[in-house]
Amino acid sequence: SIILMSHLGRPQKKRAKDGSIDRERFSLAPLVDHLSELTGAKVFFARDCGGSASKKLVASLQSGQILLLENTRFEEGEEEDDEDFARELSKLGSVYINDAFGTAHRAHASTTAIASFFAPKDKMFGKLMEAELANAKKILHHAEKPLVAILGGAKVSDKIGLLSKLLQLADSVIIGGAMAFTFIKAQGGQVGNSLVEDDKLDLAREIMASAVKQNVSLYLPTDAIIADRFSADADVKISAIDQIPEGWMGLDIGPDSIQSFTDAVQSARTILWNGPMGVFEMAPFAKGTLAIAEAISEKTRDGAYSLVGGGDSVAAVNQSGVANDISFISTGGGAMLEFLEGKELPGVKAIRAVAK
């Protein structure tokens, strides 16, 4: 029999004024029927995690049956990596399998502390976790050159560690999304009302200087689709990236940048993509992101290896209908970033550690 654990949302942070948790909103109970459909097995549901209800159900499980525990984050000890809570969870099974790569960068009771209660032979990674680690290692240690990395999203601060690492690994780094405006402003460009991290301008200059030093081609947008407000029905026009008027903001890369970026992708044998080129959730600002997805898909069909990670990039790949062409789509946003930065993930370390 199998006991499944997972979390949903952040119920502890969304407590009501009286301190209560919205158990209905964050419950895993609605998954029972779907799990049963997927597995063809009888699925039971425990209203707690490691408490009397789950222990009773575990004792009555027959071979081939599945028990799903309630949201682990209903328990305060979960996000605190609490040893006592982890010990109670560990008593529910004889083997521990961690297949949650998306939370491997967090030290939580159900992903980290729990592993210390199992002997090395009784704890292991699931198939997804193994695939995630193998594909990330491919980028880090076995990438066929040229390696082209494409980074987007809103903030340079979210990608500092990855950027520094990529300057050691990549042949070309493409920067799009709102984070590009911090680099453009650092070069003296006018970016209007575009999103900028003013406290990261010096860092942007350091990254640009480092790219030159390490002989990495750093691509920045040369034009942008700009809007007079943050809305799908805003007035829109194309502007040089460094001449955006006051009152206007860049919300996507422009046609020249699309051409330049997709040309760079064509030179790659290995491609890493994390983060959109614009606000692709709004149709007028989706072209850049979807063009990158298409270019990666085309190059992968041509024999290159591609890894896409981060919720927005994955959504864009799905939206453009090219998901099946990508070599590997990661389920981990923060976890993938931290692993590629070279950090040891708590959830990974816990499986490799010797039991208590």
N, C-alpha and C positions, 0 to 999 in steps of 0.2 A: 504493500500500500504506500501511497505518497501523501505527504503533508506539504501544502503550498503556503508560502508566506509572501506578502507583498505590502506596499504602502500606496496610498492615494492622497495627493495634495499635502497640505500642512495644517491638519486640524488643530494642533496645539496653538498655532499662531492665529487661528480664526475663531478662538473661543468667544462666546457671547459675554455680555457684561456680567452675568452672574457666574461666569467661569465654566459654563457647560460647553460641551463639544457637540456640534451638529452631526450626530451619528448617522442620520439618514443620508445627508449630503455626501459624506465621506466613506460610507460603508462599501465593502467589497461584495456584499450579498448579491447585487445584480449580475455578478460575473458567473454565478453558479450554473445557470442554464447554458450559457455560452461555452463554458469549460466542458460541460457534459457533452454538448454537441461536437466540440473539437476532438475530444478524446474517446468518445463512445463509452465512457466509464460512468459509474455512479459517483456523483460528487456531493459530499456533505459540507455543511457550513458551520463553523464554530463562531459563536458570538464574542469570543475573547481570544487572547493570545497566551497560551501557556497556563491559563487558569483552569479552574475545575471543569468548565464546559468543554474545553478542547481536550483535556486529559481523558475525560469520560468517553468522548467520541473516538479518540485514538485507540482506546482499549477495545472498542467494539468494531473497529475497521476490519474488513476482510480483505484477502489478497485481491489486488486489482482495483480496489476502491480508492477514492481521492478525498482528502479533507482540505478545504480551504479555510485558513484562519482569517479572522477579522483584521482590518487595517492595523498593521503593526504600530503606526504612528498615533493610534488612540492611547497607547501606553507611553507615559512620560519618559520611561527609561530607554525607549527606542533611540531617540535622537541624542541622548546623553551617553550612548554606548555603555549602558549600565550592565555590569557583570551579573547582578542578581537576576535581572530580567532575562538576560542571555542564557543563564543557567537553566531557568525554567523552560525556555524555548528548546534548549538542547535535549531536554528529557523526553521530548515528543518523538524523537527519531534516533536511529542507530547510525545513519550516514547523513552527512551534510553536503549539499551541492549548492554553490552560489552561481547563479546564471544572470545576476543583475548588474551588468556592466554599467548601466546608466547611473547607478548609485555607488559604484566602486570607489569613487573619490571621497565618499563620506564615511566617517567612522561611526557606524550605527550598530546597535546591539544585534540586529538580525543579519548583518553583513560582516561584522568585524569581531566583536566580543564573543559571539556564539562559537566561532571557529576554534577558539582555544579549548573548548570542551570535547573536541574530537581528536582522535589519534590521526597522524598524517595519512594513513591508509583509508581513513573513514571520512576525509573531507576532500572535495575536488571542485573544479570548475565545470559548469555545464557547457553544452555545445556552443551556445551563443558567445559566452564569455571567452572560450578558447578561440573562436573565430575572430572576435574583436581584438584580442591580444596579438594573435598571429598577423592580422592585417595591419595593425598599428606598427608592429615590429618591422614589417616589410618596408614601411616608409622610413623608419628610423635607421635600419641596418642593412636592408637589401634592396634599396630603390635602384631601379635601372635608370641611368641618366639619359637625357636631361630630366630633372625633377622640377616641375612647375607647381608652385603653391599659390592658391587664390584665397585671399582673406577678405571678408566683408563684415557687415554688421555695424552697430552704432558706435562702439567705443574702442579706442586704442588700448585703454587700460585693461580691457578684458583679454586682450591678445598679446600683451607685452612679452610674456614668457615664451609663447609660441613663436612670435616674430623673431626673438633673439635666437631661438633654436633653429628656425628655418634659414636664417642667414648663414648658419654653419652647414646646413644640409642641402638647400635648394640651389638650382642654377638661376631660376627666375622667381620673383615674388610679385604677385599682382595684388594691389590694394584697392578695393572699391567700397561701396557702402558709405555711411556717414563718417566712418573713421578716416576716410581719405581727406576730409576737409581739415582735419587737424594738421595733416602733412602739408596741404596746400597753403594754409594760413602760415605755417612755420616757414614756408618758402617766400612769404610776403604777399601771397595772393589775397584778393578780396573775395570773401565767401558769403557776403550778405548775412541773412539770418539762418544760414545752415548750422546744423549741430556741430559744435567744436568743443574739444576739451582744452581750454586755455592753459590749464596747469600741466598739459602734456606736450606743449610746443617744443620745449628743449629736448624732450625724449624723442620726439619725431625727428628732430634734426640729427640727434645721435644715431638713430636707426638708419637714416639716409646716408650718413657718413660711413657707418659700419658696412652698409651694402656695397658702397664704392670700394672700401678697403678690402672686402672679402670677394670682390669681383662677382657680385650677384646683381643681375639685372632687376631693378626695382621699377615696376610699372605703376604709375598713378594715372587717374583719369585726366583727360585733357578738356573734356566738355561734360556738361551735365544737363539733365532735364530739370528745369527749375519751375517752382510754383509760387504763387503769391500767398498761399496758405496751405496748411497740412490737411488736405482734403482731396478726395477723388474727383470732385467737380471744380477744383481750383483752376484759375487761368494758368496755362502752361506754355513754356517756350524753351528753346535750346540756348545755352550760354557757354562761353568759354569758362572753364572751371575756376579760373582765378579772376574772373570779372563779373561775379554775380552781384547784381545791384542790391542795395539796402531794401529790406521789405520782401525779398525773395529768398527761397531756400532750395538747395539741391536735393532732389528726392530720388534720382536715379542717374546712372551714368548715361552719357549721350552717345550718338551713333559713331563718332570717331573713336571713342574709348572702347565701344563694343568691338569695332574692327581691330583695334590694337590688341585688346585682351584676347580675342578669339584667335588672332594670328599667333600670339605667344603660346596659346594652348596647343596649337598645331605642331609646335616643335617638341612637345613633351613625349617621354616614354613612361613617365610616372606623374600622376596628377593628384594633388590634395586640395580639396575645397571645403572651406568652413566659413559660412556667413554670406548673406545676400548682397547684391550690388546696389539695391535700392529698396524702397518700400513696396515690395512686390505684391503685398496683399491688396494694393490699390492698382487697378488695371493700367492707368496712365503711367505708372512707375515700375512696371513689371518687366519691360523689354530687356533690360540689361541682365537681370538675374536669369531669365528664361533663355537668353542667348548663350550665356555661360553654360547652363545645363545642357543645351543642344550641342555646343562645341565639345564638351567633355564626353558626351554620349558618342558623338561621331568619332572622336579620337580613340575612344575605348574600343569601338567596333573595328578600328584600324589596328588594334593590337596593343595599345597602351594599357597601363594599369591605373585604375582610378579609385580613390577613397573619398567619400563624401560624408561629412559629419556635422552635427549641429542641427537643431530642430528646423530652423528656417531654410537651410540649404536642402535638407531632406524633403521638406514640404515643396520646395521649388522643383526638385527632381520629380516628385510624384505628380505635381501640377502639370509639368511639361510632358508627362507620359514617357519619360526615358529611363525610369527606374531600373528596368530590366537590363539596360545596357551598361550600368555602372558596375564596376568590379566588386565593390563592397560599400554598403550603406551602413554607417555606424548608428547604433541606438543611443550612444552616449555623447552628450554635448560637453559639459564640464569635465566628465571623466576622460573623454578622448583628448581634449585640450591638455589636461594635466599629464596624461600618459605620454603624449607627444613631446611635452616640455621636458620629459625625462624624470618626472616625479614618480615616486613609488606610491601606488594607490593603496589605501588602507584595506579595501576589500580583497585586493590581490595578495598583499603581504600576509593577511590573516590566514589564507589557505596554505601559503608556503611555510608558515611558522610551525614550530613543533608544539604539540599540545601540552597543556599544563600537567 
